[in-house]
Amino acid sequence: MIYEADKTDSVAALFGEWQDTMIWSCLQGIMGHIYVDNLEEPVSAMALLGDFCFLAGEPDRELAAFRPEWYTKDFMIIIPQNQQWGREIERCYAGRFHKVERYAMKKEADVFDRDRLENMISRLPEEYTIHMIDAEVFDYCRKAAEETLSGSGQNGTSCCETWCVDFVSQFPDYCAYQRNGLGVVIMHEGMPVAGASSYTAYCGGIEIEIDTKQEYRRRGLATICGAKLILECLARGLYPSWDAQNLWSVALAEKLGYHFDHAYEAYEIYT
């Protein structure tokens, strides 16, 4: 049997020193879910938040294969604590996984050059404007998220842009976003075309999600959004955590002041 853990004191030790903010979000009860093999004395645990699943403790095939009823998406990124968990994932999802490499950036205090980041923002061309994500932009992105999940939209397409879905997808409403989230967008002709936002939040910081609308890429807009969001986080005493999906993301992070920590394996699961 698999159980959802409301109290996480006995679970935290299973994740050890794993430096991933989404695990912290779950353990802190900010957002996400913790599942275990035993509520009294768990030896295996899963942290599930958004598209991401983290498996820790003793490898358990039932937990590796577990998906709660509410999780209806056909895609998940599973990160194993060790190779033994990786083997269980491969057995459970044989023929349905793609093994990938992701990249962790160091979480360092006082590493950012504020003047350099301000200089990056000053390079925004005059035809663009930069704004914090307010209720109107939140609703725009939220509609994209809802239509992506439902497959709705006129003639089977979304009236919004799916590139901005994950700026707000983990927040149920704007009040929750105001309380725990933070983000910026660059606007062109009254519409968002690039942005950086909190994919998730934890006590003391956020996990950054950054993207640009396809036709506006390679113009430096992502860099400007990243610089602006980092400065906004620092002004609020928050840490802007960055985990890179690919080497392009690593390069952008390093440009903004982060330092590479290590590569790690993950499994993209398709059902």
C-alpha positions as CSV (number, residue, x, y, z in Angstrom):
1,M,0.0,0.0,0.0
2,I,1.0,3.6,-0.7
3,Y,0.0,6.4,1.7
4,E,0.1,10.2,1.5
5,A,2.1,11.6,4.4
6,D,0.6,14.7,6.1
7,K,3.4,14.8,8.6
8,T,6.9,14.8,7.0
9,D,9.2,14.8,10.1
10,S,9.8,11.1,9.7
11,V,10.2,11.3,5.9
12,A,12.8,14.2,5.6
13,A,15.7,11.9,6.6
14,L,15.0,9.6,3.6
15,F,15.8,12.5,1.3
16,G,19.0,13.3,3.2
17,E,21.0,16.3,1.8
18,W,19.2,16.3,-1.6
19,Q,19.5,19.9,-2.6
20,D,16.3,20.2,-4.7
21,T,13.9,23.0,-3.8
22,M,10.9,21.0,-5.1
23,I,11.6,18.4,-2.4
24,W,11.8,21.2,0.1
25,S,8.4,22.5,-1.1
26,C,6.8,19.2,-0.4
27,L,8.4,18.6,2.9
28,Q,7.6,22.1,4.1
29,G,3.9,21.7,3.1
30,I,4.1,24.7,0.8
31,M,3.0,22.8,-2.3
32,G,3.2,19.3,-3.7
33,H,2.7,15.9,-2.0
34,I,4.7,13.2,-0.2
35,Y,3.9,9.5,-0.5
36,V,5.4,6.7,1.5
37,D,5.3,3.0,2.0
38,N,4.4,3.2,5.7
39,L,3.0,6.1,7.7
40,E,4.6,5.1,11.0
41,E,8.1,4.0,9.9
42,P,8.6,4.8,6.2
43,V,11.6,3.5,4.5
44,S,10.7,4.6,1.0
45,A,9.3,8.0,-0.1
46,M,8.1,10.0,-3.2
47,A,8.0,13.7,-3.5
48,L,5.6,14.7,-6.3
49,L,5.2,18.3,-7.5
50,G,4.1,19.5,-10.9
51,D,5.7,17.3,-13.6
52,F,8.5,16.2,-11.2
53,C,8.7,13.1,-9.0
54,F,11.6,12.3,-6.6
55,L,12.2,8.8,-5.3
56,A,14.2,8.3,-2.1
57,G,15.0,5.8,0.6
58,E,14.9,2.0,-0.1
59,P,14.0,1.2,-3.7
60,D,10.4,0.1,-3.8
61,R,8.8,-1.1,-7.1
62,E,5.2,-0.3,-6.0
63,L,6.2,3.3,-5.1
64,A,8.2,3.7,-8.4
65,A,5.1,2.7,-10.4
66,F,2.7,4.7,-8.2
67,R,0.6,7.5,-9.6
68,P,-2.2,9.1,-7.5
69,E,-5.7,9.2,-9.0
70,W,-5.5,13.0,-9.3
71,Y,-2.4,12.8,-11.5
72,T,-4.0,12.6,-15.0
73,K,-1.1,13.9,-17.2
74,D,0.6,11.4,-19.6
75,F,4.1,12.8,-18.8
76,M,6.3,12.8,-15.7
77,I,9.9,13.5,-15.0
78,I,11.2,11.0,-12.3
79,I,14.5,11.7,-10.6
80,P,16.0,8.7,-8.7
81,Q,18.1,9.1,-5.5
82,N,20.5,6.5,-6.8
83,Q,21.1,3.8,-9.4
84,Q,19.0,1.2,-7.5
85,W,16.0,3.4,-7.9
86,G,16.9,4.0,-11.5
87,R,16.7,0.2,-12.2
88,E,13.3,0.0,-10.6
89,I,12.1,2.9,-12.8
90,E,13.4,1.1,-15.9
91,R,11.6,-2.1,-14.9
92,C,8.3,-0.3,-14.2
93,Y,8.3,1.8,-17.3
94,A,10.0,-0.5,-19.8
95,G,9.5,0.9,-23.3
96,R,7.9,4.1,-21.9
97,F,10.8,6.1,-20.6
98,H,13.6,8.3,-22.0
99,K,16.7,8.6,-19.9
100,V,18.0,12.2,-19.9
101,E,20.7,14.3,-18.3
102,R,19.8,17.4,-16.3
103,Y,22.1,20.0,-14.7
104,A,22.0,21.3,-11.1
105,M,23.4,24.8,-10.5
106,K,25.0,25.7,-7.1
107,K,22.8,27.4,-4.5
108,E,25.1,30.2,-3.4
109,A,24.3,33.3,-1.4
110,D,25.6,36.7,-2.4
111,V,26.9,35.4,-5.8
112,F,25.0,37.8,-8.0
113,D,26.4,41.0,-9.4
114,R,23.5,43.4,-9.1
115,D,25.1,46.2,-11.2
116,R,25.7,43.7,-14.0
117,L,22.1,42.4,-13.9
118,E,20.8,46.0,-13.9
119,N,22.9,46.6,-17.0
120,M,21.4,43.6,-18.7
121,I,17.9,44.9,-18.1
122,S,18.8,48.4,-19.4
123,R,19.4,46.8,-22.8
124,L,15.7,46.1,-23.4
125,P,14.8,47.6,-26.8
126,E,12.3,50.5,-26.7
127,E,9.6,48.6,-28.5
128,Y,9.3,46.3,-25.4
129,T,8.2,46.8,-21.8
130,I,8.9,44.7,-18.8
131,H,6.3,44.1,-16.0
132,M,5.7,42.1,-13.0
133,I,3.2,39.3,-13.4
134,D,-0.1,40.8,-12.2
135,A,-3.6,39.4,-12.1
136,E,-4.2,40.0,-15.8
137,V,-1.1,38.3,-16.9
138,F,-1.7,35.5,-14.4
139,D,-5.1,34.9,-15.9
140,Y,-3.7,34.8,-19.4
141,C,-1.1,32.2,-18.5
142,R,-3.6,30.3,-16.3
143,K,-6.0,30.0,-19.3
144,A,-3.2,28.6,-21.3
145,A,-2.5,26.0,-18.6
146,E,-6.2,25.0,-18.3
147,E,-6.6,24.6,-22.0
148,T,-3.4,22.6,-22.3
149,L,-4.6,20.2,-19.6
150,S,-8.1,19.9,-21.1
151,G,-7.1,20.0,-24.8
152,S,-9.8,22.6,-25.3
153,G,-9.9,25.8,-27.3
154,Q,-11.7,26.7,-30.4
155,N,-11.2,24.1,-33.2
156,G,-9.1,22.1,-30.9
157,T,-6.4,24.8,-30.4
158,S,-5.7,27.1,-27.5
159,C,-6.4,30.8,-27.8
160,C,-3.4,31.4,-25.5
161,E,0.2,30.5,-25.9
162,T,1.4,27.2,-24.3
163,W,5.0,28.6,-23.9
164,C,3.9,30.5,-20.8
165,V,1.9,27.7,-19.2
166,D,4.4,26.8,-16.4
167,F,4.8,30.4,-15.2
168,V,1.6,29.8,-13.1
169,S,0.6,26.2,-13.5
170,Q,1.4,25.1,-10.0
171,F,-0.7,27.9,-8.4
172,P,-4.5,27.4,-8.0
173,D,-5.3,31.1,-8.2
174,Y,-3.8,34.6,-8.2
175,C,-4.1,34.9,-4.4
176,A,-1.8,31.8,-4.1
177,Y,0.6,33.3,-6.6
178,Q,0.7,36.6,-4.8
179,R,1.4,34.8,-1.5
180,N,4.2,32.4,-2.7
181,G,5.0,33.2,-6.4
182,L,6.8,35.9,-8.3
183,G,7.4,36.6,-12.0
184,V,8.1,39.1,-14.7
185,V,7.1,39.3,-18.4
186,I,8.3,41.3,-21.4
187,M,5.4,42.7,-23.4
188,H,5.2,43.6,-27.1
189,E,2.2,45.2,-28.6
190,G,0.2,44.5,-25.4
191,M,1.0,40.8,-25.3
192,P,3.5,38.7,-23.2
193,V,6.4,37.4,-25.4
194,A,8.9,36.3,-22.8
195,G,9.0,35.8,-19.1
196,A,10.6,34.3,-16.0
197,S,8.5,33.1,-13.1
198,S,8.3,30.8,-10.1
199,Y,7.5,27.3,-11.3
200,T,7.3,26.4,-7.6
201,A,8.0,28.0,-4.3
202,Y,9.5,27.0,-1.0
203,C,10.3,28.7,2.3
204,G,12.9,31.3,1.4
205,G,12.8,31.1,-2.4
206,I,11.4,30.0,-5.7
207,E,12.4,27.6,-8.5
208,I,12.7,29.6,-11.7
209,E,10.8,28.8,-15.0
210,I,11.9,30.8,-18.0
211,D,10.8,30.8,-21.6
212,T,10.2,33.0,-24.7
213,K,7.6,32.8,-27.4
214,Q,9.0,31.0,-30.4
215,E,9.2,33.9,-32.8
216,Y,10.8,36.2,-30.2
217,R,13.7,33.9,-29.3
218,R,17.4,34.7,-29.8
219,R,16.8,38.4,-29.0
220,G,18.2,38.4,-25.5
221,L,14.7,38.6,-23.9
222,A,15.2,35.6,-21.7
223,T,18.4,37.0,-20.3
224,I,16.6,40.3,-19.4
225,C,13.7,38.5,-17.8
226,G,16.1,36.3,-15.8
227,A,18.1,39.3,-14.6
228,K,14.9,41.2,-13.6
229,L,13.5,38.2,-11.7
230,I,16.7,37.6,-9.8
231,L,16.9,41.2,-8.7
232,E,13.2,41.1,-7.6
233,C,13.9,38.0,-5.6
234,L,17.0,39.5,-3.9
235,A,15.0,42.6,-3.0
236,R,12.5,40.4,-1.2
237,G,15.0,38.2,0.6
238,L,14.2,35.2,-1.6
239,Y,16.7,32.8,-3.3
240,P,16.1,32.4,-7.1
241,S,17.0,28.7,-7.5
242,W,17.8,27.4,-11.0
243,D,17.8,23.8,-12.3
244,A,18.8,23.4,-16.0
245,Q,17.0,21.1,-18.4
246,N,19.7,21.5,-21.1
247,L,23.1,23.0,-21.8
248,W,21.4,26.2,-23.2
249,S,19.8,26.7,-19.8
250,V,23.2,26.1,-18.1
251,A,24.8,28.8,-20.3
252,L,22.0,31.3,-19.6
253,A,22.3,30.6,-15.8
254,E,26.1,31.1,-15.9
255,K,25.6,34.3,-17.8
256,L,23.3,35.6,-15.0
257,G,25.8,34.6,-12.3
258,Y,25.1,31.0,-11.3
259,H,27.8,28.4,-11.2
260,F,27.5,24.8,-12.4
261,D,27.3,22.1,-9.7
262,H,26.7,18.7,-11.3
263,A,24.8,16.7,-13.9
264,Y,22.3,14.1,-12.9
265,E,20.1,11.5,-14.5
266,A,16.4,11.7,-14.8
267,Y,13.7,9.7,-16.6
268,E,11.0,11.2,-18.8
269,I,8.0,8.9,-18.5
270,Y,5.3,8.7,-21.2
271,T,2.0,6.8,-20.6
